[in-house]
């Protein structure tokens, strides 16, 4: 990211809307610390600020076990295997209902054990993986996709990498 982009981001951050992030830890194998919760909150807010999301927003983040994310992946995506993160957007195509002053963007589901294993496999910290996949999922909540690869995947990956740099991870 160029210095100009970082400065532009800093200006955007000053105009950011409020975000309510509800974090529900439903697993016990990885201790979810206050610092981890702060990383999740910062990652969600960074995406909203970076994308100039114009409304106050609400995002629910659940940190779950391998069996729970496996079951969710099978039910909602018809994929009979665990995954690292799932996103459940509440809106389509950027059509935000803002009747009560807050837009409920949707749910992020992270699997702590898979994030931990991936961080080791990729050679970076659990905190970096936690932020990266939170960013990834919130971009999905905002309508970004990558299933078909190509340009959409490139754009999403570029945004994720820029946001990780902004967060210093």
C-alpha positions in Angstrom: 0.0 0.0 0.0 1.4 3.4 -0.8 1.8 6.2 1.7 -1.0 8.1 -0.1 -3.4 5.2 0.5 -2.5 5.0 4.2 -3.1 8.8 4.5 -6.5 8.4 2.7 -7.4 5.6 5.0 -6.5 7.7 8.1 -8.8 10.4 6.8 -11.6 7.9 6.3 -11.2 6.6 9.8 -12.0 10.0 11.2 -15.4 9.9 9.4 -16.2 6.3 10.4 -19.7 5.3 11.6 -20.3 3.4 14.9 -20.1 -0.3 14.8 -21.5 -2.7 17.4 -19.7 -6.0 17.4 -21.1 -8.8 19.5 -18.6 -11.6 20.2 -19.8 -15.0 21.4 -17.0 -17.5 22.3 -18.6 -21.0 22.0 -15.4 -23.1 22.3 -12.9 -23.8 25.0 -9.8 -25.2 23.3 -8.2 -21.8 22.5 -8.3 -19.1 25.1 -10.0 -16.1 23.5 -8.3 -13.2 25.4 -9.3 -9.6 25.7 -6.6 -8.9 23.1 -8.2 -11.3 20.7 -11.6 -9.7 21.1 -10.0 -6.3 20.5 -8.4 -7.6 17.3 -11.8 -8.9 16.1 -13.4 -5.5 16.8 -10.5 -3.6 15.2 -10.7 -5.8 12.1 -14.5 -5.3 11.7 -14.2 -1.5 12.2 -11.3 -1.3 9.8 -13.3 -2.9 7.0 -16.3 -0.7 7.5 -14.0 2.4 7.6 -12.0 1.3 4.6 -15.1 0.6 2.6 -16.7 3.9 3.7 -19.8 2.1 5.0 -22.2 5.0 5.5 -24.3 3.6 8.4 -24.0 2.5 11.9 -23.5 -1.2 11.8 -24.0 -4.4 13.8 -22.0 -7.5 13.3 -22.2 -10.8 15.3 -19.0 -12.8 15.6 -19.1 -16.4 17.0 -15.9 -18.4 17.7 -16.8 -22.0 17.6 -15.6 -25.6 17.6 -14.6 -27.8 14.7 -17.8 -29.9 15.0 -20.0 -26.8 15.1 -18.5 -25.1 12.0 -18.5 -28.5 10.2 -22.3 -28.8 10.9 -22.9 -25.2 9.8 -20.9 -25.7 6.6 -22.9 -28.9 5.8 -26.3 -27.3 6.5 -25.8 -23.9 4.8 -23.2 -24.7 2.1 -23.8 -28.4 1.5 -20.0 -29.0 2.1 -19.4 -32.0 4.4 -16.2 -30.7 6.0 -15.1 -28.1 8.5 -13.9 -24.7 7.4 -12.1 -21.8 8.9 -14.8 -19.1 8.6 -18.4 -18.7 7.5 -20.3 -15.5 6.6 -24.0 -15.1 6.9 -24.9 -11.7 5.3 -28.3 -10.2 6.1 -28.5 -8.2 2.9 -27.9 -8.6 -0.8 -26.3 -6.3 -3.4 -25.6 -3.4 -1.0 -29.3 -2.9 -0.3 -29.0 -1.8 3.4 -32.1 -1.4 5.5 -31.4 1.4 7.9 -34.9 2.0 9.4 -33.7 1.9 13.0 -30.5 3.8 12.5 -28.3 0.6 12.6 -27.7 -1.9 9.8 -27.4 -5.5 10.9 -24.8 -6.7 8.4 -24.9 -10.4 9.5 -22.9 -13.1 11.3 -19.3 -14.1 11.2 -18.4 -17.7 12.4 -14.8 -18.4 13.1 -13.3 -21.8 14.1 -10.5 -21.2 16.6 -8.9 -24.6 16.2 -8.7 -24.2 12.4 -7.4 -20.6 12.7 -4.7 -21.8 15.1 -3.6 -24.7 12.8 -3.6 -22.4 9.7 -1.5 -19.8 11.5 1.1 -22.4 12.2 0.9 -23.8 8.6 1.2 -20.3 7.1 4.0 -19.3 9.5 2.3 -16.3 11.1 0.6 -15.5 14.4 -2.9 -16.6 15.6 -3.7 -12.9 15.9 -2.9 -12.2 12.3 -5.0 -15.2 11.1 -7.9 -14.1 13.4 -7.8 -10.6 11.9 -7.4 -11.8 8.3 -10.3 -14.1 8.4 -12.5 -11.6 10.3 -11.7 -9.1 7.5 -12.4 -11.8 4.9 -15.8 -12.5 6.4 -16.9 -8.9 6.9 -16.0 -8.2 3.2 -18.5 -11.1 2.4 -21.1 -9.4 4.6 -20.6 -6.3 2.5 -21.2 -8.3 -0.7 -17.7 -9.3 -1.9 -17.4 -12.7 -3.3 -14.5 -14.9 -4.6 -16.1 -18.3 -5.3 -15.6 -17.9 -9.1 -12.0 -16.7 -8.8 -10.7 -14.2 -11.3 -11.1 -10.5 -10.8 -13.5 -10.7 -7.8 -11.0 -12.9 -5.9 -8.1 -10.7 -6.8 -9.9 -7.6 -5.5 -11.0 -9.3 -2.3 -7.5 -10.6 -1.6 -6.0 -7.2 -2.3 -8.4 -5.5 0.1 -7.7 -8.2 2.8 -3.9 -7.7 2.4 -4.2 -3.9 2.5 -6.3 -4.0 5.7 -3.9 -6.4 7.4 -1.1 -3.9 6.7 -3.2 -1.1 8.0 -3.8 -3.0 11.2 -0.1 -3.7 11.5 -0.4 -7.4 11.3 
